[in-house]
Amino acid sequence: MIITCQNCTCRFRIDEAKVPAGSFTVACPKCQTTVSSTATSDANESSALGMGRSPSTSHPRFQRSLPAPLFRIGPVTGDEEPSTEPAKLASPGANELALSLISLLKPEKSDRVSQVRPVWDRRRVLVCTVLEHREPIAISLTEGGCEVFVAADTQQAVERMRESRVDVVILDQSFDPIDQGAAFVAREVSVLRPAQRRRIFFVLLSSSKRTMDAHAAFLQNVNAVVNFNELSDLPGILDRSIREYNELYKDFNVACGVASL
């Protein structure tokens, strides 16, 4: 269990097996200030409150965190620029601009946005998980035709979500536990306006919940749940889930004039 001293902001770890039930106090090893805390529970384990500075709201004065980089299969050659180069990342309105140009070139077609996602418009997936699962997930999704961004920590994940549009967010509850990464990523999604939230398919990875358990997904405020034992089938599960999601919102998307996810 990690505790933060309110006086000197020192963070120190104590053995959870020795933590008494309910509230307790402990002396800060740095400034000896008495710190009050409570034992962790399922209700507050994922809470992003009371942890001091938030990686999603703090603004470093001298250094700006880079967003999660684009994943590439194989080694990066010397003549390749880092994947975080802005010129290589599609701007949020790039796809909308392309669709507008196509409609101008073909005025005889209907003004309604096509419900079939163009082949060239690859889904942008943000992967927020522990190191053990990052590469297998990124490789399988990249080979499946997705544009995958892999976050190493909370700041990279939040910066990527704020800098450019992502279609899918895949989150592991154990992601960046020191900075409560799972809580901050989930909060970043939950604070979106409804119109923006509907354009993100939120997937939770779990070791205890069944894949595609709709009730568990509802309770966790996500669109789908995938068990770690079925990560090898993640591209197919994701494709099927998004197809069902698009079918659910088909008429709504037509009415709003937006393309399917």
Secondary structure by P-SEA (a helix, b strand, c coil): cbbbbccccbbbbccccccccccccccccccccbbbbbbbccccccccccccccccccccccbbbbccccccccccccccccccccccccccaaaaaaaaaaaaacccccccccccccccccbbbbbbcccccaaaaaaaaaaaccbbbbbccaaaaaaaaaaccccbbbbbcccccccaaaaaaaaaaaaccaaaaaacbbbbbbccccccaaaaaaaaccccccccccccaaaaaaaaaaaaaaaaaaaaaaaaccccc
